[in-house]
Structure formats: structure tokens, C-alpha cells
Amino acid sequence: MTAQPQRPAFGSLLTSHMAVASFRDGRWSGMEVKPVGPIEISPAAHVLHYASTCFEGFKAFRWKDGSIHIFRMDRHIERMRQSARQLVLPEPDPAQLREMVRAVIDRCREAVPEAPGALYLRPILFGTTANIGAAATPSAEASLLVLASPVWDYFAGGMKPLRILVDDANTRSAAQMGMVKTGGNYAAAMGPTLAARAKYQVDQVLFCPGGEVQETGAANFLLVREGQLLTRSLDSSFLHGVTRDSLITLARDQGYAVSERVFGVAEMLEWVKTGEAALSGTAAVLAGVGTLIYRGAEHRVGGGEVGPLTRELRARLVAIQQGEAPDTHGWFETV
Ligand code: COI
């Protein structure tokens, strides 16, 4: 077995520069690229009190010839605008946000890792109006930042099968907020996830409020078996993953019957007796589940290992992202 090189934990390393813009008097300022460093913010800033903030996460890949390509940036920018609308924050101008991302990559080109690494792009938007009484008033001012981080695997252990606690008691987010990529949803998942980690040594919690399978704290959830893929249909209660959408598209290309519908814990446990389960996300890519724990009982998924269909779907996506298979869906923008 070849030794894996030591790599920084996902997101722990930033590139040297970030892009910054601010919204004031009803308009966005021009953007500025500057060294990553502390930012000044009023202690009364809206975000610090009322959590008016959202973010995005997507990747740029360095292909074998050295060229750099951003994966589905347009979809991520649209999702950020949707999050901003739901949080009543000023919507980023898509052309400006795109330029900010391109400018950061351009400034930090040498920091884009070769495969299997990627440059993770992290735009964040937050309300800066200084008024601690503005609990029911939106922030009229905001900041938009784009950070970048050279990344490798999100789950330590790479393709190790994940242990997941099935939680039908807690909810990841308020029903109307699940589709919003906002820090509050991750904060809400933190307590149940840490408790589950301590009690069951799991990697993640799969939230199934009322017995309906939804998503984990940081990734969407998919069931796969020969020629079939099942995942929850889109509604406001969970994040509309761009990786989820990409995998569904690739599965359809392969002739899979893709079913997007609401399904319950009982059906999932039946499915995994012979089928596979996996988590999808920009960070997770497609990470196979080996064990589901429900009401104290362990259920092995397939043989308890990452299944062959999960591996194949992941490999198809990764091959496109790394420029080794054709981009037939027009998912890339070259920087
Ligand atoms: C992503 O997959 O981009 C995410 O947002 C996960 C993140 C919480 C690390």
C-alpha cells in the first residue's frame, strides 16, 4: 500500500488573497483584491446578532496541461442570490461575483493543486448595518468576500465507508431555511452531530424529521442500486446541491431511472439490504455509507463497504472535473 501524503485538513489553509466588495446606499462598490487578513466589523453588525449571512462552496480544478477550470460557477452564484433573497440581504451582482472569483484564482494560480486536489472557492455575504435593535429589519449594508482554499478529501480517510446516525427526532433547519446555505443550519446540526459522534462514533447525522429522509449536516443523501437512483425531491427543507444535480445528470446519462421523491426511514433500511447509500456535496463529492445506525441498531449498507455503483458514479464525476472525460454538459468555465 502506498503511503498517503500528509495534507492539510479541508478548509484549514487559505490562499494569500481574497476579493472584497461592499453594499452601501443601495449599490455595490467596485471589488478589490487584497491580502487575506482580519476584516473590520462593527460589534453591532447585523450578522453578529441576527445571523444575516450566507455562503457558497465550489471548486476550480487544475487539469493535466496546467489549465484551470471552475465547476458550475453559474449555478452556485444563482444559489447564493437565492439564499440572499431568503435572508433579505442585498443580492450579489452575478457578473461582479464571477469577476471576484476569477480575480482571486488569477491572483493565486500557483495555489490551485493538481488532482486529486482542487481550489475550493468560498464566497460569503453578511449584513453589516450597525443596529442591535434591527431584529425584524433587514441589513441595508453588506459585505461580500471571496476566499479560496486548496483542498483534498473532506472526510478524513478518503473512501472509507461512513458511519451515519439516522436521527428522526431533530431537524437540521427551519422548514423554509433548509434550501438556504446559511451558517445557522450548520450550527443547528452541530450539537446533534457531536452528540452522535460521542455516542456512536459516527461521521455524520442523517436528519429524518418525522421519519422522512432529508439530508446530513453537510451533504445531500442518495440511494443507489443497479439502474436506479433515489433521492428526496427538491423542496425548501434541504439544500439543493449542485453536486446532487450533477450526479443525477450523470446517472441519467448512464441510463439510470432517477426517482426524486419523499421517502421514509423504513424504505431506506429496506433499500440498503442490497443497495448502496452515499453522501453528495462539493466537499464530500460522493462518499459511500457503510453503516446506518437507527434507534440503537446497526444496519450494514450493502457489504459494509463503499459499493461499486457509488465508486463508479464518483469516478465519472471526478473524471469530468479533472478534465479526463469530456464536459458534455458545459459545466466548466476556464480561468
Ligand atoms: C460544501 O460541500 O461545499 C459544503 O458546504 C460543505 C462544507 C460545510 C464544508
Boltz pocket constraint, residues with backbone or C-beta under 6 A from the ligand:
constraints:
  - pocket:
      binder: B
      contacts: [[A, 56], [A, 57], [A, 58], [A, 186], [A, 218], [A, 281], [A, 282], [A, 283], [A, 284]]
      max_distance: 6.0
